Each structure stands twice: as C-alpha cells, then as structure tokens.
Amino acid sequence: THIAMESTGVYWKPVFNVLGDDFQILLVNARHVKNVPGHKTDKKDSRWLAKLLLSGLLKGSFIPNRAVRELRDLTRYKTKLTNQVSAEKNRFQKILEDANIKLSVVLSDVFGATGRRIIAEILQGDYEPERLLHLVHGRVKASREDMKEALTGYVTEHHRFMLRTIKNNISRIEETLAEVDAQIAKATEGWQGLIELLETIPGVGHDGAIGIIAEVGLDMEQFPTHKHLASWAGMSPGSNESAGKNKSGRITYGNKYLRALLIELAWAASRTKNTYLSSKYRSLAGRRGKKRAIIAIGHKILIAAYFIIKDGVA
C-alpha cells in the first residue's frame, strides 16, 4: 500500500507518475533519513528506508496534484525565460558601450520606444548623431547636447552583427514567452476567482498570484497551520540554541522558487502607498535593516495567501 523513496533531482518523477495512482508514496528528504556513516550503498539505503517506513518514522514531502505540478513547470520555465531576456539585454548594452554609445545614460529604458527607434537607425548603416535627434520622444528629460554626445560613437560592422544577432535572439525568446503565457492562461482558466482574491494582497499582481498557486497548490489541508507552510517555504526563522545561547535566527532551507517570488512581491508591497505591509516594512527596516524587513513582509504575504486559499476570503 505504501512506497517510500528519496527525492533525488528529477529522478523520482517518472516513478511517482507511474505508481502515484495505485500506492501512497512518501517522497522523503534525503537530509532527514541519513544512515550510519561509512555504510552507504544503494541497497543498504533501500533497506534503511523500508525499515524507517515500517516503523512509521518517515515524513513525506508535499507533492501537489498533477494540474498544479504542470502549472509549476510552466511558471518556473517562464521565470527562466524572463531571466534569459534580461541577460541578453545586458549583453546588448555591453556591445553598445563597446561602440562608445551611452544610451543607458540618457534613457531610463534603452528598449523603450525612443531606444528601439534609435537602435534601428544605427543597425541600418552609417548614421549621424544630429539626424537621430528627431527620433527622441518629447518626454525624454536629457538635453539635446547630452543626447548627441551619448550617440556619438564608433560602430563597426562587427558591432552591428553582434547587436543584430542579440536583438533577434531577444525576439525569439519573447515569442516563446508569449506561448508559455498563453499556456499558463489555459491552465488557470478555472481558478480566476482565487487569482483575483490573491491579487487583493498589496504587491501581488496577476503573475504573482499564479506563482503562489503553482508553488503551494490549492489544498491547504497539507499544512496543519500557516506556520507549517512558512517553514516549508523557508520563510520562518530557524532555531539554533545551545547552552541557553541563541546562535542564529537565519531563515531555514525551503522552496527556493517560492522564496524568490515572495521576496520580489515583498519589494513591490514595500512601495505601495497607505497599506499595512508598506508601513510594516518601514517600521522594521529602521530597526532591523532592509533585507530582514523584506523577509518579514514576504512571510506576511505567504500567511495571507494561506488563509485566502484555505477560506476563500479577500
């Protein structure tokens, strides 16, 4: 009736997918089931796992249902693609700097409307900085002299080839991102009500709400209390006390994807106006520092999400 297995990389997934419907599978953290040192082989590990399972000493990891697991794959891949776009944009700016074109100094967004028009002209061939000034949007704050100086560079054919290649690669990744977004929208069609409720948390937008669902799932019965969820996510302080001394209160190991998302949402919440989370952030940042304050706000967002998913309330 029961199967115990160690969670090693992605190797547990095919076995879990085949046997998950017929058996109760306990996926256990390898750090929690260490055997006696110096006696480690795969066969001995298997016997040790079976012994612990029969003794009722194993605690299974949280595995959400198939729909949530598939959504999790999509959201994590989307994050990877977004990071790739950022990396390619940084490379693009590096090539511009190499050609002595300092667009980043005069434009807040090099890939905004003005930046794209100027880049298109530079890629076409020989250009004169004066002729590019008519492409600058009226709302750009930099003076005409500064713009002209920033656009006066030495662009070779090699620079143009590199810029064109990177620009095409950015377009390809953005097309893939659009496809992944469409698939995420399809996968979350039935959960719009819950997504809207999660969006009522300050700092949590549409993508943030979907990210939270993808990582924590829809069944809060898996976590007896909000404290269990916070500990699983690695957002609660650890306890390390010996001989009456508190050694360290740093956060515990947990779901690194969820933690990164919560920190991102916490930064957004800290910038909201007239909300509980932004005032809490300012209160904590003054006493404990910005980074500790952000972890605390991320913790509060996760607690709010727990009760929203569990009770269906705003």
QUIKACOR-V192124 format. One record per helix or strand. SS is the DSSP state (a for helix, b for strand). FROM is the first residue (numbers start at 1). TO is the last residue. Records with the same first field share a line. If there is no record, write none. Layout:
SS=FROM-TO + FROM-TO
This chain:
b=2-6 + 24-28 + 237-237 + 241-242 + 245-246 + 251-251
a=11-19 + 30-32 + 42-54 + 66-98 + 103-106 + 113-124 + 129-135 + 144-151 + 157-187 + 189-198 + 206-216 + 220-222 + 226-233 + 256-270 + 276-288 + 290-311
